[in-house]
Amino acid sequence: MPIDSSLLPCSVLLLSGGRGQRMGGQDKGLLEWRGQPLIAHVQHLVRPLTDDLIISCNRNPQHYAAYADQLVNDDSPDFPGPLAGIRAGLAAARHAHLLILPCDVPHIDAGLIQALRETAQRNPRLPVMVRHGAFWEPLICIVPTGLRDAVDSAWHAGERSPRKLFLQLGGVGLECPADDPRLANLNTPELLQTPSGVSE
């Protein structure tokens, strides 16, 4: 299913700025899966839909630059979590909406991206997050860039949870099956070694 580039123009933020604790401190986005770095799989999916592809990375910018139009990094050196990367992405984004994906979800497909964008188009002032069963996926989302000041205010008030913050801002859910394989995180060395990239 091709991605419709005319639907809800978005900047895109790929999150690859974490500490990589489950990977032994390695830079997760650059770890290889099926012959390519994880970041390359997600970048390949979203590249056709934007002229503003942003990667949040706190290490190895020389490697990430080839995959992005812009690079951003956290404004503090202690890996304060994904909301720091989201803040940086919102500040840099050139479009009215920011599609956010983590680097370790290479099974995400065009159909899920399109459904996310369609839901955001119906709710243009609210964050839209994937939800499966009782669980929210706040790092697979679309956020209006007009909320950047609200995100900054919450950050300075001490909030560090994207899920809590986006729900406070009226977050809308895109419902997916509870066991949707497209949402599998390849966030351990063992998962990177399995052919499917999902738990067996």
C-alpha positions, 0 to 999 in steps of 0.5 A, a space after each residue: 500500500 503506497 503512502 498518500 503524500 497529499 494527506 495531512 502534510 507532516 514533518 516526521 521525527 524519528 527518535 534515536 536519541 536514547 541511552 540504549 540500555 537494553 542494547 548494552 549502551 549501543 546506539 540502537 538506531 545504528 544496529 543492523 537488522 536484515 542487512 540495514 541499520 534499524 533507522 534505515 527501515 523506518 526512514 525508508 517507509 516515511 521518506 516519501 511523505 515529507 520534505 522535513 524528515 528530522 532525526 533525534 540523535 544524541 550520538 553519531 550525527 555523522 551516520 544519521 545525517 544521510 537519513 535526515 533533512 534535519 538532526 536535533 538533539 536533547 538540550 541536556 546531556 543526561 539522556 532525559 527520555 523521549 519527551 526531550 527528543 519530542 520537544 526538540 522535534 516540535 521546535 524544529 518542525 516546518 509543518 503544522 503536524 509532527 509524525 513521531 516514530 521510534 527507530 526500533 519499529 521496523 514492522 510499521 507499515 504504510 497502512 498504519 501510517 495512513 490510518 494515523 494521519 487520517 485520524 489526525 486529520 479528523 482531530 487536527 488540534 489534538 495529539 493522536 496516539 496508537 492504542 492497542 488493548 489497554 496500552 497506549 503507544 505515545 511514541 507512535 503518534 502525530 502531534 500538532 506543532 501548535 502544542 509545542 508551548 504546552 509541551 514546553 510548559 509541562 516539561 519545565 513543570 517536571 513532566 517526563 511522560 509523553 503518554 501522560 502529557 498527550 492524554 492531558 492534552 486531549 489525546 485521541 487513540 487509533 485503535 490497533 489489535 492487542 497483539 498487532 505485530 506491526 508494533 513490535 519493538 526490536 529493543 533487545 539483542 535477542 529480538 534483533 537476532 530472530 528472523 521475524 524480529 518478534 518474540 518466539 
